[in-house]
Amino acid sequence: MKIIPIQNHSASEQPEFDRELIASLPASGPRYTSYPTADRFHDGFREAEYTHALSLRNMGALNKPLSLYIHIPFCNTICYYCGCNKIITKDKSRADAYIEYLEREMELLAPHLGGRHQLAQLHFGGGTPTFLSDDQLERVFAMIRKHFQLVPNGEYSIEIDPRKVSRETVLHLGRLGFNRMSVGIQDFDPKVQEAVNRIQSFEETKEVIDAAREAGFKSVSVDLIYGLPHQSIDSIKTTIDTVLSLDPDRLALYHYAHLPHIFKPQRRIDTNAVPGSEEKLDMLQYCVHTLTDRGYVFIGMDHFAKPDDELSVALKEGWLQRNFQGYSTYADCDLVAIGVSSIGKIGSTYAQNERDIEAYYAAIDEGRLPIMRGYQLNQDDLLRRNIIQDLMCRFALDFQIYENMFGIPFDRYFQTELQDLAKLADLGLVRLQPHGLTVTPKGRFLIRNIAMVFDYHLRHKETKAQYSQTV
């Protein structure tokens, strides 16, 4: 469904960090990289439903650009804070076997894709994508080029662990076609690094970022985490100053969720060393003020970018998007996802591959696509997905757009939601008008709380999912 840009002046306003308000609202909720969220997927959606969605796309029912996501699950060492689906090994031969299965999965998919499409976006996620050697990366790219066409203005990104990447490898990534990079840092404080088992020097991080610029990468993003063990307001100040000396184009500032009962590696973290909620808010407040004072634009949730970065431009012009990899500059894409646990989106469906690698291999050995679960959106889901996308990316809603697109009287269809929004308006999170709303500068930090108002599944159906903190 076509995204219509909404003029929203609040997107250009400086965000307002209201500590008291943040502390008063529900502390956890979905990140809305999809709607409905992945905890709503079910095993009644398998290979047949996925290939049917692809066939509808091929018949011209959908006319969207195509994205490709490739999941590389391997890591050399374990970071104790991490909750990602990963396999810890130093054995590179395991990646050879995995790449063979990626190639076989792609061959199973090819008849359903209907030709060699241009790729608007490509993303390598993990795990650690640069666990792969240069030769292994060449092999994966040969597979990609066999089935897809890379284009000059495409958005081709990879997640980087600087501890395992040389300057030469970064230059090689540029030659392959990557033009955007996300660099994991988390924290530069030695005591914090030791507590989470991620020892990473400033020098090796700088070498990777310098090499990316030498290779012509269009954007370098860095990932930071606040709330890690032994972090303090003083240590985070030093880390932020050090990170800003690297002059990244984008920053992501994630909240550490300490859930050792869910993520086993976190059991190695001393719970007593994890900062309390007040100290975490101190850290976040300092980071937000420092980044905005240094000229970075608050994109949304936990993302910041330079004013001339594509994300900032997309936000200003009303074309910002959100997908499984976070914020994006491209119009809504269909996403083909390959590899263990990967999640794709075709039209009004989501599909997720097997999360266990042996189950993933077994499905491909049986000659079938390794879909373990998914979801077919109904008309109400599509309506709410559009609304939540606009809230997360444009911080505004024009009710008339949804009335025209979906043939509904907005005020009656969302009578309960509007009552909840009125309460948020009283708190200063939104400005309600008869035919729309805008999110206020203080509401932008709590955009997940606002979006949750329109989440039918969260409102009407229980879930066992453990969501991250909204701020």
N, C-alpha and C positions, 0 to 999 in steps of 0.2 A: 504494500500500500504506500502511495507516494507521501513523503514527508513534506509538509508545507511549512516554510520558515515563519516563525512568529516573532514579530518585533517586540523586544523585551529590554527595556532600559535598565532593569535591575541587574542584568548580566554584566553590565559595565561598571556597576557601583562597587566600591570597596566592600568586601565582606565584613560583617560585624560579629565579633566573637563574644557572645553573651553567656558567660560561665554559669550564671544562676539558671538561665533558661535551659541550657544543655543538660545540667544536672537534674532538672525537674522532669524531663521526658523519658520515655522508655529507652533503655540503654542498648538494646540489640534489635537487629532486623536485617532483612535481605539487602544485598548490594545491588540487586536488580541488573545483573549482567544479562539476565533473561527474565521474561514474564510469560507464563508462570515460572517460578523458580525451580531449580533442578530437583528439589525434594518432592516435587509433584509428578515427576516422571514415573512411569510404571512399566512393568514387563509385558503388558498387553500390546505394547508397541515394539515391533521387532523388525526383521529384515524386510518382510513383505510390505509393511506400512512405509518404511523408508524408501524402498524402490518405487512405490506408488507415487510418493511425493516428488521423486526425481523425474518420473514419467510425466507428471503434470507440468513440471518446469519445462521439459523438452517439447511439450505440445504447445508451448507459448502461453500457458496460463499465468506464468510469472516472467517478468522481464526485469530481472535484477542483475547487477554485477555479481561476479563470483569471487569468493574468498577461499583460501586454503589454510587450514591449521594442521600442523604436524606436531605430535607429542613425542618428546624424547624423554623417557622416564629415568635415565641413569644419572647417578651422582657418585663422585669419587668418595666423598665423606658426607656424614650426616650433620646438618645444622639442627640443633636441638629444638629451635622454635618452629620448625617447618611442619605444616600440615598437608603438604602436597602429596599426590600419588607418585611415589618414586621408588627406585631400586638402587640400593647402595652396593657398589662394586667397583673394583679397579680393573676388571677383566674386559678389555676392549673387544674381545672376540664375541662377547654377548651382544654388543652393538651390531656386529656383522650379521648375526642371526636375526636380530630385530629388524634391520634394514631389509633383509630378504622378505620378511613378513609384511613390511610396509609396501614393498613392491608388489607382492601378491595381493594385498588388500586393494591397492590402486588398480591392478588388473581386473579384479572382481567388480570394482566400481565403474571402470571405463565404459562398459556397454550401456550403463544407465545415465551417463553424463551427456551423451549425444554430441560428441565431437571434442575438439581441442580448443577449449575456451581461453579467453584472455583472463588473467588474474589481476583483479583490482587490488587485492591484498594477499599477503603471505605472512604467516607467523609461525616461528619455531618456538615452542614452549616446553617446559619441563617440570621436574627434573632439571638437568643441565644440558641444553642443546649442544654446547661446546664440549661435552664429553666426547662427541664424535671427533675423529681425526680429520685432517684435511681431505684425505682420500675418501673417507666415509661420507663426508659432506658432499664431495664431488658426485658420489654415487647417488645420494638422495636427490641432488639437483638434476642429474641425468634423468631420473624418474619424473621429476616435476616437469622438465622441459619436454619429455615425451608426451605428456598428457595435457599440458597447459602452455599458454604463451605468456611470458613475462613482458610487461609493457613499460615504456620509459617513465611514465608518471605513476607507476604502481607504488603501493605502500608495503614494503617488504622488511619485516622486523624479526629480530632474534634476541632472546634473553641471554645475557652474558654473566659468567662468573669470572671476574678478573684474575682469580687465583690460578686458573688453569689455562689462560689464554695469552699467547705471545703477540707481539706487534705483527709478526708475519702472518699469523692466523687471522687477525683482524683485517689486514690488507687482502687476504685470500677471501674472506667473507664479502668484502666489497666487490671483488672481481666476480664472485658468484652471482651477485645481484642484490644483496642486502643493502638497504639504504637508511634503516632506522635501527637503533639499538637501545635495549634496556639493560642497565648495569646494576647488578645487585651490590649494595654496600651495607645497608642496615645500620651500622654504627662503626665509628673509627676508634672508639675508646678501647684500649687493650684489655681492660678488666671485663668489659661487656663482651668483647669478642671471645675471650677465653670461656666465659660462662655459657655461651651458646655454641661453642665449638666451631667458630668461623674466624680464623685468624687471617686478616687481610690487610696488607700495608697500603699506605697512601701511594707509594711509588708504583706498585703494580697496577693500582686502579688508574692512576694518571696515565701510565703507559698505554693502557687500553683505550682510554678516552681520546688521548692525543692521536693514536693510530686511527681511530674512527674518523676523526676530522681530516687526517691525511688521506684516508681512503675515500673521502667525499660523502660520508654519511650525512643525511639531511637533518637528522635529529638524534641527540643523545639524551636519554632519560636515565635518572638514577632512582633507585628504590631505597627508602629509609624506613625504619620501624621505631616507633616510640612505645615505651612501656616494657622494654627488655630488662632482664635482671641486672642490677647495679647501675642502671641509668639514673641520672639525676638532672636537675635543671642546669647545673654547672657543666656536666659532661655533654649534654645535648647542645649547649651553646658552642662548645669546642667543635663538636662534630659538624654542626651546621656551618660554622665559619670555614672549616676545612673543605666541606662539600662545595660551598659557594666559590671557593678558590679554583675549583675545577670548571666553573662556568657552564653547568649543564643547561640544556635547552628546556628540559622538563624535570620535575621532581614528583615522586609519589611518596606520601608520608602515611604509612599504614600503622594501624593500632595493633599491638600484640595482644592476642587473646590467649590467656594461659588456661588451657583446657587439658591437663595431663590425663584426665580420665578418658579422653577421646583420642588424643595424639600421644602415643607411647614415648616418642623421643623427648617430649616435654617433661617426662618424669625425671630426667637427668638435670633439670633446672631446679635450683633452690627456690621454692615458692616464697620463702621469707625475703629473698633478694629482689622480688618483683615489686616495682613501685606501686603505691596505692593510687586510688582514683584521683585524689586531689593533686598529687604530684604529677600524674600523667596529664591532667588538664593544664597544669603549669607548663609542662613541656610543649604540649600542643599549642597553647596560646603564644608561647615565645616563638615557636617555629612559624606560625601563621603571621604574626606581626613582623618578624624578621624578613620572611620571604616577600611579603607585600611591600615592605619598606624598600627592599632591594629591587623592586620593579617587576616581580613575577605576578602574573595574573592568576587568581584563584579560578580554576576551571570548574571544579565541583567535587564534592565528597572529600577526597584526599589528594587531589592532583593540582599542580601548579605548572605554569609554562611562561616563557618569555613572551612579551607582547607581540613580537613578530612571528612566533611559532605558529604552525598550522592549526594547532588546537585552539589557541587564543583567537585566531582569525575566524575559525569555524564557530566558536562560541559567539563572537561579536556579530557575525553575519547570520546566525540562526541555523547553521547546518551541522552542528556537533551531533555525533551519534554515540551510542553505547552498545557494546557487544561483549562476548565472553572474554575478550582480552582487555576490556576497560573502555576508556574513551577513544573515539576514532574520528577522523575527518571525512571519511567516505560516506556517501549515501548508503542507505540500508542495503546490505549485501546478503545473498545466500552464502552460507558457510559450509563447505565440505571439510570434514574433520577426520583425519586418519591417525592410527596409533592407539595404543592401549588407553582407555578411560576418556578419550577425546569426545567433545560434544560439538555437534554440528547443528545448523539451522537451515532448512529448506522450506521456503514459503511459510505455511502456517504449522510447521512441525519442528520438533527438536528430536535429535537422536543421539544416544550416547553409546560408545563402544564398551566392551567388557573391561572392567576395572582390574581384574586379575590377569596377569600376563599369560599364564598357562591356559586360561579359558579363552583369551584372545587368540593365542596360537591354535588352539583346538578348533575354533570356529573356522579359521582360514584353512586349516588342514582338511576340514570337511567341505570346503568349497563354498562357504557362505560368508556373507558380510557379518562382522562380529558385533552386531547391535544387541545390547543387553536390555535397553529400556528406552523410552522416549515419550513423546506427548503430541497429540493432535489438538491444536487450539480450536475452540469454538468461536462464534461471533462475539460473545461477551469477552473472551480472552483477548481477541484481536483489538477490540475497542480499548480495553484497559491497558494492553501493551502499548498502544499508541499514546495514551494519556501519560503513562509512567515514563515513557521515552521522552516526551515533551517536558515533563517535570524535571527529569534528571539532566537533560541536555539544554533546555531553553528556559527553564525556570519560569514558565508561564503556560497558561492554557487559554485558548480561545474556544469557548463552548460551541460556537456556531460551526466551527470546523467539524466537530464530531457529530453534531446534529445533521449536517449535510452528508457526511461520509457514511454514517451508520443509520440514518433515518430515525433518530431518537429525540425525544424532548429531554434535554440534558437535566433540567431541574427536577423532573419527575423520576427519571431513570436513576439519578444519583442523589435522591432526596436524603438518604441517611448519610452519605459521604459529605454532602454539603453542610449538614448539621455539624459533623466533626470538623470540617474545614472552618466553620464559623468559630469554633473554639480555638483553633490554631490562629485564626485572625485576631482573636482577642489577646492571644499571647504575643502577637507581633510577628508571626512567621510568614503569613501571607497577607496580601491585599485582595479582598474579594470585591468584584464588581458584578453587576447584573449578568454580564455575558462573558465573564472570564475571571482569571486571577493572575497575579504575579507573585513570585516568591520574593520576600524582603531580603536585604543584605544579611540580617541575622538568621533568617530562615534557610539560607543557602547551605549553612553548615549542618542543618538538620533536614536536608532534602529527603533522606531515606524515611524519616518519620512522616513527612508529608506524602511521599509516594505510597507508603503503607496504607494510607486511608483508602486508596483505590484497589488494594489487593483483595480481591474476592476470596481467594483461597485462604489467605491469612485470617480473614474476618470470619469465615464460615466453616473452615475445616482445620482440625488439629494437625500438628506436625511434630515429629520427633527431632526435626532439624535443629542444630545448634547454630544460630546466626551470630555474626560478629557484632561488636559494638558499633552503634551508628556514628559515634564520634570518639 
